[in-house]
Amino acid sequence: MFLNVHSSYSLKYGTQSIDQLIAAARRLGIHQMVLTDINNSTGAVEFIRECYKQGIAKEADEIHRGNIPYQIKPVAGIEFRIDNKLLYVGIAKNREGMRELNEFLSHHNIYNLPLPEVPPQMENVYIIYPFHKTFNQTLKANEYIGVRGKQLNLLYKHPLLGQKEKLLVWHPVTVGDKITYRLHEYLRAIELNTLLSKVAEEQKCDPDEFLIPEAELTQQFEQYPFIVQNTQKLINSCDLSVYFEDGNTPTSKNKFFYTGDFEGDKKMLRELAEEGLKYRYGENNEEALKRLEKELRIIELKNFCAYFLITYDIVHYAMYERGFYHVGRGSGANSIVAYCLRITDVDPIDLDLYFERFLHEKRTSPPDFDIDFSWDEREVIQRYIFERYPKWHVAFLGTMSTFKDRAIIREIGKVLGLPKGEIDSFTDPTKERENLLNATYQKLLAVHRYMKSMPNQRSIHAGGILISEEPITYYTALDMPPKGFPTVQWDMYEAEAIGYEKFDILSQRGIGHIREAVQLIKKNKGRAIDIHDFPAFKKDQKLNDILKEGQPIGCFYIESPAMRQLLKKLKCDNYLTLVAASSIIRPGVASSGMMKSYIERYHAPDKVVYLCEVMKERLSETYGVMVYQEDVIKVCHYFAGLDLADADVLRKAMSGKYRSKLAFDELVNKFKVSARRQGHSEELVNEVWRQISSFAGYSFSKAHSASFAVESYQSLYLKTYYPMEFMVAVLNNYGGFYSRWVYVHELQKTGARVHLPCVNHSDEVVTITGKDAYLGFIGIQGLEEKNIRTIPQERKANGEYLDLENFVKRTCISLEQAIILIRLGALRFTGKDRKTLLWDVHNYLGFKQKKVNHAELFKLSYKTYQLPALADSELENAYTELELLGYPLNYKMFDFLKTPYRGDTMAADMHKHLGKTVRMVGNYVCEKTVHTIKNTKMWFGTFLDANGDFFDTTHFPNNTPMYPFKGKGCYLILGKVVEDFGFQSIEVLKFAKLDIQMNPIAI
């Protein structure tokens, strides 16, 4: 009877989740509901599925209680509104009706068209209009009028009584009770950005829009029984049961075939894999061939050929038609088929990677490939995918944010009309203790507790794309976010529940570093680099020596302070150790104590005590520590005797991805029973299980780490042999761990002559010719985008600028923009100092005059004046660079100091002062805040000394004020030199920022 039910997916309107709605309906004995969220179908399939699942789950309990079990009949549709004005509700008769509704809404979302007052004809959809007194619209065969109980008196002698079969019971459901109605009012105020007291009645639902017993609802219409009958007839004619599938393993909805049929896919995949096998391993590699055959058998068995071929198609297009570079990572790197198809560059045989971590006979969902492209090339690949597959068959995965962020407290405060100062104090984490004593703050927290788990807004997944066998619109309407690609209205969890697995097309700046460095090397040095020659890179002693020193600034994944420290502590000088480091650096591993344990065992392998020979044989590479998820699989397989498929199922379950505790307990029991059968004692079995359970939650995919390590080596190779070009590429692609000035500093250390931007030499980005590198116009604070583009374009089209006047006329630059460039020295080619140029530019642009941008027949002369000598200083210019670039180029931060003191000890000499208290002066680079077990804060700092070398500091709570750092600048540091596995750092005792010279222009 309930034709118009809203869930919390009616964003900032409905207040109840799908589960809450179903539970409330069961309590009231309701047998039928139609979920019709506002302008979306996010919860439609979830609602249908959960109604059936809850009905099945409750059946045994109902029979036990002596009740007749029943099933809530779920029906779904969409409520269509414009600016909160209800136009009509569409209800799907069947699966085709759901598709029609979704495509109708999707069309208007994608093309940004307003919804029509009257919808088009949809063969499998009922349309219901809200009743009003003057309603006189001609109704089509599938159109009806919904009448509320309180509107029945308006039917007296109404013309619609001549069409009795068109009238339906209309009882919208939006809230659960009086409390959630108040929550609804808060949501509306937040949505409308107004005070709670100013939300108009027409912007809210009616206070009685909650579920009531069906008998109570039909009683309201006892004078009009035909309306009840019409409603029941309409619901009875709807059937969406096809959306429910028994069990917890829905069938795959991904595209079934790549070539058109299974045999074609099977043949194509085998041919490509065998061809790639020769490329990767040469002729007659028996081990590789055996592994390939094993994988192909499982891929064919699970009917996942299309998934591999679609991924291959994406990578092939990127490599051979666009010349793009990619990195295939994640568990997909466990596959030799993926390696042979060049989806990944990780050799699974070389690293003893288990295919079962990626795919096995007991896996029900397709595997998941993560493919990274350069940050500025990913959209090209995404567009290719959308053009490659039919409309409605491809879409971005959505995401759903909630109100859990405490920042929503600010929004609640605003709708209550609280002063800004009071709201600021409520959102200040340092005042949490005193705020908890404040009654108003308690009220805000209470409101937040009700809404924090509710959906707030739909958005787009970072890179997940769905490619569907049938139109995705059977399951969802599509949005069109600013990114410009159709996007489903639910997230990855609902996608998995329906049966979709995403193709992750991701991006990262590190690939851009590598790609541009290779291009610059070819242009600047005339050398073509095979950046995919990884086997040669990992054997290069020079690269491994540099890796061991722990100073790979700019190199992907290994440049952060924490990673540099770890590399030095491990004395990492090989690929396998780097793979391990890439895994144990993760926060969960470090906090669990695994990192420390691994380092200790790494340096004393002869002292490692293994539980048994099997553990020694299988975990010797990682010294008995289960660093990788593959290690968990190894132990389950070789120690306990589980087959590799069951071992991976257990591994997945232990990482928190198993929903059934009963099924998990069965797996644990199976592990122990099987382990005992291998002849292991009860004590040993329990201890091995304890270690597995303690490590499994933190373990990381070895294949994922290996993919990162390959890219790290590629970056390291380029930085080692072509440091100038590599650092220019890092600067032009941004995205590194450190601030931009650190990479400029690294570029200068390579021997490059780095110049300030120049209108006659600079482009938009940093350029390098020989050893001369010119900073680009991007990054100059306040310089407009049009000038960043126009200045180099005009120079390339019509030659270098001749003088200031020529520059001004050709670029049509404004006075304010010209001043920025002059102050930064970008017109120094004129031979005039900055002050003189600032005077001159006012002659041309100081008065309003018509600007021209065409060749002059005659050059007009301007009267010149003899100026007195104008003072100019390095310090003033350095301050200007600091203002406009964010850093001074050739004037070190140390040169700003009032004191000439640079410390008693330099970073390179710290090893000579172990255990001693020293004084150092460091230029602040970055810091990291961590919380101790006692919930106090401590900090780790990174600095550069006056020689340009890095050193690191530790600030313990007892020796540190509330927040020790005071922004960019140089600090005087008093502390003790300590060493941990060969890595020296400073335990800070005293810490203060040093005073600097004032800007001469401000004096």
GIBEL-V681254 format. One record per pair of residues at least 12 apart in sequence whose ideal C-beta (glycine too) atoms are under 7 Angstrom apart, sorted by the first residue. I is the first residue (numbers start at 1). J is the second residue. D is the distance in whole Angstrom. If there is no record, write none. Layout:
((I	J	D) (I	J	D))
This chain:
((1	32	6) (1	169	6) (1	214	5) (1	217	5) (1	218	7) (1	231	6) (2	30	7) (2	33	5) (2	34	6) (2	171	6) (2	173	6) (2	211	7) (3	34	5) (3	89	7) (3	91	7) (3	128	6) (3	146	6) (3	168	6) (3	170	7) (3	231	7) (4	34	7) (4	36	5) (4	79	7) (4	89	6) (4	146	7) (4	170	7) (4	172	4) (4	173	7) (5	21	7) (5	33	5) (5	34	6) (5	35	5) (5	36	6) (5	173	4) (6	37	6) (6	38	7) (6	173	6) (6	174	5) (7	21	6) (7	35	6) (7	37	6) (7	43	5) (8	454	5) (8	455	6) (9	37	5) (9	40	6) (9	42	4) (9	43	4) (9	455	6) (10	37	4) (10	38	4) (11	455	6) (11	456	7) (11	457	6) (12	187	4) (12	188	7) (12	190	6) (12	191	4) (13	38	6) (13	174	7) (13	187	7) (14	37	7) (14	174	6) (15	174	7) (15	175	5) (15	176	6) (15	180	4) (15	183	5) (15	184	5) (16	176	5) (16	180	7) (18	43	5) (18	46	5) (18	47	5) (18	50	6) (19	50	7) (20	176	7) (22	50	6) (22	51	6) (22	54	5) (22	72	6) (24	176	6) (24	211	5) (25	72	6) (25	211	6) (26	58	7) (26	72	7) (28	211	6) (28	212	7) (28	213	5) (29	213	6) (29	214	7) (30	72	7) (30	211	6) (30	214	6) (31	70	6) (31	72	6) (31	73	6) (31	214	7) (32	72	7) (32	73	5) (32	75	7) (32	235	5) (33	72	6) (33	74	7) (34	75	4) (34	76	7) (34	77	6) (34	91	6) (35	47	4) (35	76	5) (36	77	5) (36	78	6) (36	79	4) (36	89	5) (36	91	7) (37	78	7) (37	79	7) (38	79	5) (38	81	5) (39	78	7) (39	80	6) (39	81	6) (39	105	7) (40	78	7) (40	477	6) (40	489	5) (41	76	7) (41	78	6) (41	101	7) (41	102	6) (41	476	6) (41	477	5) (41	489	6) (42	489	4) (42	490	5) (44	76	4) (44	98	7) (45	243	5) (45	475	5) (45	498	6) (46	494	6) (47	74	5) (47	76	6) (48	74	4) (48	76	6) (48	240	5) (48	243	4) (48	244	6) (49	243	7) (49	244	6) (49	497	7) (51	72	5) (51	74	4) (52	71	7) (52	244	4) (55	71	4) (55	72	6) (73	235	7) (74	240	7) (75	91	6) (75	235	6) (75	238	4) (75	240	6) (76	92	6) (76	98	6) (76	240	6) (77	89	6) (77	90	5) (77	91	4) (77	92	5) (77	101	6) (78	90	5) (78	101	5) (78	105	6) (80	115	5) (82	114	6) (82	115	6) (84	203	6) (86	130	5) (87	115	6) (87	117	6) (88	119	6) (88	127	5) (88	128	6) (88	129	5) (89	128	5) (90	119	7) (90	125	5) (90	127	6) (91	125	7) (91	126	4) (91	128	7) (91	238	7) (92	124	7) (92	125	6) (92	238	7) (92	240	6) (93	124	5) (93	125	7) (93	126	7) (93	237	6) (93	238	5) (94	124	6) (94	239	6) (94	240	7) (95	240	7) (95	242	5) (95	474	6) (96	124	4) (97	122	7) (97	124	3) (97	125	5) (98	240	7) (98	474	6) (99	471	6) (99	473	5) (99	474	5) (100	122	4) (100	124	6) (100	125	5) (101	122	7) (101	125	6) (102	473	4) (102	476	6) (102	477	4) (103	392	7) (103	473	5) (104	119	7) (104	120	7) (104	122	7) (105	477	4) (106	473	6) (106	477	5) (106	478	4) (106	486	7) (109	477	7) (109	478	6) (109	479	5) (109	480	5) (110	478	6) (110	480	5) (110	486	6) (121	140	7) (125	142	6) (126	142	6) (126	144	6) (126	234	6) (127	142	6) (127	143	5) (128	144	5) (128	146	5) (128	168	6) (129	143	7) (129	145	6) (129	146	7) (130	146	6) (130	170	7) (131	145	5) (131	146	6) (131	147	5) (131	151	6) (131	170	7) (133	154	5) (135	160	7) (136	159	7) (139	163	7) (139	166	6) (144	166	5) (144	168	5) (145	160	6) (145	166	6) (145	167	6) (145	168	7) (146	168	5) (146	170	3) (147	167	6) (147	168	7) (147	170	5) (147	227	7) (148	170	5) (148	171	7) (149	171	7) (149	220	4) (149	221	7) (152	223	7) (152	224	7) (164	226	5) (165	230	6) (167	227	5) (167	230	6) (168	227	6) (168	230	6) (168	231	5) (168	234	7) (169	217	7) (169	221	6) (169	227	6) (169	228	6) (169	231	4) (171	217	6) (172	205	7) (172	209	5) (173	209	6) (173	210	6) (173	211	6) (174	205	4) (174	209	4) (175	205	7) (175	209	6) (175	210	5) (176	210	6) (177	210	6) (181	207	5) (183	450	5) (183	451	6) (184	204	7) (184	205	6) (185	199	6) (185	204	6) (186	412	7) (186	415	6) (186	447	6) (188	203	6) (188	204	5) (189	415	4) (190	411	5) (190	415	6) (195	415	6) (195	417	5) (196	415	5) (196	416	6) (249	364	4) (250	497	7) (250	498	6) (250	499	4) (251	499	5) (252	366	6) (252	499	5) (253	468	6) (253	469	6) (253	498	6) (253	499	4) (253	500	5) (254	307	7) (254	366	6) (254	467	6) (254	468	7) (254	469	7) (254	500	6) (254	501	6) (255	306	6) (255	310	7) (255	467	5) (255	468	6) (255	469	5) (256	306	6) (256	469	5) (257	306	5) (258	306	4) (258	309	4) (258	310	6) (262	303	7) (265	305	4) (265	306	5) (265	309	6) (266	300	6) (266	305	6) (268	309	6) (269	305	5) (269	308	6) (269	309	6) (270	296	6) (272	312	6) (272	341	6) (273	292	6) (273	296	6) (273	337	5) (273	340	5) (273	341	7) (276	340	3) (276	341	6) (276	342	7) (277	289	7) (277	292	6) (277	340	5) (280	339	6) (280	340	6) (287	349	6) (288	336	7) (288	349	6) (291	336	5) (291	349	6) (292	336	5) (292	337	7) (292	340	7) (295	335	6) (295	336	6) (295	337	5) (295	355	5) (296	337	7) (298	359	6) (298	360	7) (298	361	6) (299	337	7) (299	359	7) (301	361	7) (302	359	7) (302	363	7) (304	359	7) (304	366	6) (304	367	7) (307	366	5) (307	367	7) (308	337	6) (308	341	7) (310	467	6) (310	503	7) (311	343	6) (311	369	5) (311	503	7) (312	341	5) (312	343	6) (314	371	7) (314	381	6) (314	385	7) (315	342	6) (315	343	5) (315	371	7) (317	384	6) (318	373	7) (318	381	6) (322	380	6) (324	373	6) (324	374	7) (324	377	5) (325	374	7) (325	511	6) (325	514	6) (325	515	5) (326	371	6) (326	372	6) (326	373	5) (327	372	4) (327	511	6) (327	707	6) (327	711	6) (328	343	4) (328	344	4) (328	345	7) (328	369	6) (328	371	5) (328	707	7) (329	370	5) (329	372	6) (329	704	5) (329	707	3) (329	708	7) (330	368	6) (330	369	7) (330	370	4) (330	701	7) (330	703	7) (330	704	5) (331	357	5) (331	358	5) (331	701	5) (331	703	6) (331	704	7) (332	344	6) (332	358	6) (332	367	6) (332	369	4) (332	370	7) (333	346	4) (333	348	7) (333	353	7) (333	703	3) (333	704	7) (333	706	6) (333	707	5) (334	348	6) (334	353	4) (334	354	6) (334	355	5) (334	357	5) (334	358	4) (334	703	5) (335	348	7) (335	355	6) (335	358	5) (336	348	5) (336	349	7) (343	369	6) (344	707	7) (345	532	7) (345	534	6) (345	710	5) (346	703	6) (346	706	4) (346	707	5) (346	710	6) (351	702	6) (351	706	5) (353	630	6) (353	702	6) (353	703	5) (354	630	5) (354	633	5) (354	644	6) (356	633	6) (356	644	4) (356	645	6) (356	647	7) (356	648	5) (357	629	6) (357	630	6) (357	633	6) (357	648	6) (357	701	7) (357	703	7) (360	644	6) (360	645	4) (360	648	6) (361	645	5) (362	645	4) (362	649	6) (365	496	7) (365	501	5) (366	501	4) (368	501	6) (368	502	7) (368	504	7) (369	503	7) (369	504	7) (370	504	4) (370	506	6) (371	504	7) (371	505	6) (371	506	7) (372	506	5) (372	507	6) (372	508	5) (372	511	6) (373	507	5) (373	511	6) (374	507	7) (374	511	4) (374	512	4) (374	515	5) (375	507	5) (375	508	7) (375	509	5) (375	512	5) (375	733	7) (375	735	7) (376	512	6) (378	505	6) (378	507	4) (381	505	6) (382	465	7) (382	485	6) (382	505	6) (385	465	6) (386	485	6) (389	467	6) (392	471	4) (392	472	6) (392	473	5) (393	467	7) (393	468	5) (393	471	6) (393	472	7) (394	465	7) (394	466	7) (394	467	5) (395	466	5) (395	472	5) (395	478	6) (395	486	5) (395	487	6) (395	488	5) (396	460	5) (396	461	6) (396	464	7) (396	465	6) (396	485	5) (396	486	7) (396	487	4) (397	461	4) (397	464	3) (397	465	7) (397	466	6) (397	488	6) (397	492	6) (397	495	6) (397	502	5) (398	458	6) (398	459	7) (398	460	6) (398	461	6) (398	487	5) (398	488	5) (398	489	6) (398	490	6) (398	491	6) (399	459	5) (399	460	7) (399	461	5) (399	491	5) (400	455	5) (400	458	6) (400	491	5) (401	456	5) (401	457	6) (401	459	6) (402	452	7) (402	453	6) (402	454	6) (402	455	6) (402	456	5) (403	451	5) (403	452	5) (403	454	6) (403	456	5) (404	452	5) (404	453	7) (407	427	7) (408	448	6) (409	426	6) (409	427	6) (409	444	5) (409	448	6) (410	423	5) (410	427	5) (412	444	5) (412	447	5) (412	448	6) (413	426	6) (413	444	6) (426	441	5) (426	444	6) (458	479	6) (458	489	6) (459	481	7) (460	481	5) (460	483	6) (460	487	5) (461	492	7) (462	506	7) (463	504	5) (463	505	5) (463	506	4) (464	492	6) (464	502	4) (464	504	6) (465	502	6) (465	503	5) (465	505	6) (466	488	7) (466	495	7) (466	500	5) (466	502	6) (467	503	6) (472	488	6) (475	498	6) (476	488	5) (476	489	5) (476	490	6) (477	489	6) (509	733	5) (509	734	6) (509	735	2) (509	736	7) (510	556	3) (510	711	6) (510	715	7) (512	733	3) (513	556	7) (513	715	6) (513	729	5) (513	730	5) (513	733	5) (514	531	6) (514	714	5) (514	715	6) (514	718	7) (516	729	4) (516	732	6) (516	733	6) (517	718	5) (517	722	7) (517	725	5) (517	726	4) (517	729	4) (518	531	5) (520	725	4) (520	728	6) (520	729	6) (520	768	6) (521	722	5) (521	725	5) (524	725	6) (524	768	6) (524	769	7) (525	722	7) (531	714	5) (534	710	5) (534	713	6) (534	714	7) (537	713	5) (537	714	7) (537	717	5) (538	575	4) (538	713	6) (540	717	7) (542	720	6) (543	713	7) (543	716	5) (543	717	6) (543	720	6) (544	573	4) (544	574	6) (545	573	7) (546	716	7) (546	720	6) (547	567	6) (547	572	6) (547	573	6) (547	578	7) (547	716	6) (548	571	5) (548	572	6) (548	573	4) (550	564	4) (550	565	7) (550	567	4) (550	568	4) (551	564	7) (552	716	6) (552	719	7) (553	742	7) (553	746	5) (554	719	6) (554	726	7) (554	727	6) (554	730	4) (554	736	6) (554	743	6) (554	746	6) (555	712	6) (555	715	4) (555	716	5) (555	719	6) (556	711	5) (556	712	5) (556	715	5) (557	582	6) (557	708	5) (557	711	7) (557	712	5) (558	712	5) (559	736	7) (559	737	5) (560	737	5) (561	940	7) (561	942	5) (561	952	6) (562	585	6) (563	585	6) (565	952	7) (565	983	5) (566	581	5) (566	585	6) (567	581	6) (568	982	6) (568	983	4) (569	599	5) (569	980	6) (569	981	4) (569	982	6) (569	983	5) (570	599	6) (570	602	6) (571	982	7) (575	709	6) (575	713	7) (578	709	5) (578	712	6) (579	702	7) (579	705	5) (579	706	5) (579	709	5) (580	622	6) (580	627	6) (582	705	4) (582	708	5) (582	709	5) (583	627	5) (583	628	6) (583	700	4) (583	702	7) (583	705	4) (584	598	5) (584	627	6) (586	700	6) (588	698	4) (589	698	5) (592	698	5) (594	625	6) (594	695	7) (594	698	6) (597	625	6) (598	622	7) (598	623	7) (598	625	5) (598	627	6) (599	981	6) (601	623	4) (601	624	7) (601	625	6) (602	623	6) (603	981	6) (605	623	6) (608	623	5) (608	624	5) (610	624	5) (611	684	6) (611	687	6) (611	688	6) (612	684	6) (614	638	5) (614	639	5) (615	639	7) (618	634	4) (618	635	6) (618	638	5) (619	631	6) (626	691	7) (626	692	7) (626	695	4) (626	699	6) (627	699	7) (628	699	6) (628	700	6) (628	701	7) (628	702	4) (629	651	6) (629	699	5) (629	700	6) (629	701	5) (630	702	5) (631	699	7) (632	651	5) (632	654	7) (632	692	6) (632	696	5) (632	699	6) (633	647	4) (633	648	6) (633	651	5) (635	688	7) (635	692	6) (636	650	6) (636	671	6) (639	675	6) (639	688	6) (640	671	5) (640	674	5) (640	675	4) (640	678	7) (641	674	5) (641	675	7) (641	677	6) (641	678	5) (642	670	7) (642	671	6) (642	674	6) (646	670	7) (649	667	7) (650	667	5) (650	671	6) (651	696	7) (653	667	6) (654	693	7) (654	696	4) (654	697	7) (655	696	6) (655	697	6) (656	697	7) (671	689	7) (672	685	6) (672	689	7) (723	750	4) (724	747	7) (724	750	5) (724	752	5) (724	768	6) (724	771	7) (724	773	7) (725	768	6) (727	743	6) (727	746	5) (727	747	4) (727	750	6) (728	747	7) (728	766	5) (728	768	5) (728	773	6) (730	743	5) (731	743	5) (731	744	7) (731	747	7) (731	766	5) (732	765	4) (732	766	5) (738	925	6) (738	926	6) (740	779	7) (740	886	7) (741	886	7) (741	887	3) (742	925	6) (744	887	7) (744	889	7) (745	948	7) (747	773	6) (749	948	6) (751	771	6) (752	768	7) (752	771	5) (752	773	5) (753	771	5) (753	772	5) (753	773	7) (754	773	5) (754	775	7) (754	889	6) (755	772	7) (755	773	7) (755	774	5) (755	775	7) (756	775	6) (756	824	6) (756	825	5) (756	826	7) (756	889	6) (757	774	7) (757	775	5) (757	776	7) (757	777	6) (757	780	6) (757	824	6) (757	826	5) (758	774	6) (758	826	6) (758	828	7) (758	829	6) (759	791	6) (759	801	6) (759	807	6) (759	821	7) (759	826	5) (759	827	6) (760	795	7) (760	800	5) (760	801	6) (760	829	5) (761	774	5) (762	774	5) (762	775	7) (762	776	6) (762	777	6) (762	792	7) (763	776	6) (763	792	5) (764	776	5) (764	777	6) (764	778	5) (764	788	5) (764	789	7) (764	792	6) (765	778	6) (777	791	6) (779	885	6) (780	820	7) (780	824	6) (780	884	6) (780	885	7) (781	883	7) (781	884	5) (782	820	5) (783	817	7) (783	820	6) (784	817	6) (787	811	7) (787	813	6) (787	817	5) (790	811	6) (791	811	6) (794	810	5) (794	811	6) (798	810	7) (803	830	6) (804	827	6) (804	830	6) (804	837	6) (804	840	6) (804	841	6) (805	844	6) (807	827	7) (808	844	5) (808	845	6) (809	852	7) (810	853	7) (812	851	5) (812	853	5) (815	841	7) (815	845	4) (815	846	7) (818	841	5) (818	845	6) (819	838	7) (819	841	7) (820	884	6) (822	834	6) (822	837	5) (822	838	6) (822	841	6) (823	880	5) (823	884	7) (824	880	6) (824	881	7) (824	884	5) (833	870	7) (833	872	5) (834	872	6) (835	870	4) (835	872	6) (836	867	6) (836	870	6) (839	867	6) (843	862	6) (873	1000	6) (874	891	6) (875	997	6) (875	1000	6) (876	999	6) (876	1000	5) (876	1001	6) (878	891	4) (879	999	4) (893	923	5) (893	969	7) (893	970	6) (894	923	7) (894	946	5) (894	970	6) (896	996	4) (896	997	6) (897	970	6) (897	994	5) (897	996	6) (898	995	5) (898	996	7) (898	997	6) (899	994	7) (901	921	7) (902	921	5) (902	946	4) (903	919	6) (903	920	4) (903	921	4) (903	945	7) (904	918	6) (904	919	5) (905	918	4) (905	920	5) (906	945	5) (906	947	6) (906	949	7) (907	945	5) (907	949	4) (907	950	6) (907	951	4) (908	947	7) (908	949	6) (910	951	6) (910	977	5) (910	984	4) (911	984	6) (913	977	5) (914	977	5) (914	979	5) (915	976	7) (915	977	7) (916	976	7) (916	977	6) (917	974	7) (917	975	7) (917	976	5) (917	989	7) (918	975	7) (918	977	6) (919	972	7) (919	974	5) (920	945	7) (920	951	7) (920	973	5) (920	986	7) (921	945	7) (921	946	7) (921	970	6) (921	972	6) (922	943	3) (922	944	6) (922	945	6) (922	951	6) (922	970	7) (922	971	6) (922	973	6) (923	943	6) (923	944	5) (923	970	5) (924	943	6) (924	965	7) (924	968	6) (924	969	6) (924	971	6) (925	942	4) (925	943	6) (925	944	6) (926	942	5) (927	939	5) (927	940	7) (927	941	5) (927	965	5) (928	940	5) (932	957	7) (936	957	4) (937	957	6) (938	955	6) (938	956	5) (938	957	5) (938	960	7) (939	955	4) (939	960	7) (939	964	6) (940	952	7) (940	954	6) (941	953	4) (941	955	7) (951	986	7) (952	985	4) (953	973	6) (953	975	7) (953	985	6) (953	986	5) (953	988	5) (954	985	6) (954	987	5) (954	988	7) (955	988	5) (955	991	7) (956	987	7) (959	988	6) (959	989	6) (964	991	5) (966	993	5) (969	993	5) (969	996	7) (970	994	5) (971	991	6) (971	992	7) (971	993	5) (971	994	7) (972	992	5) (972	994	6) (973	986	6) (973	988	6) (973	991	6) (974	989	5) (974	990	4) (975	987	5) (975	988	4) (975	989	5) (976	989	7))
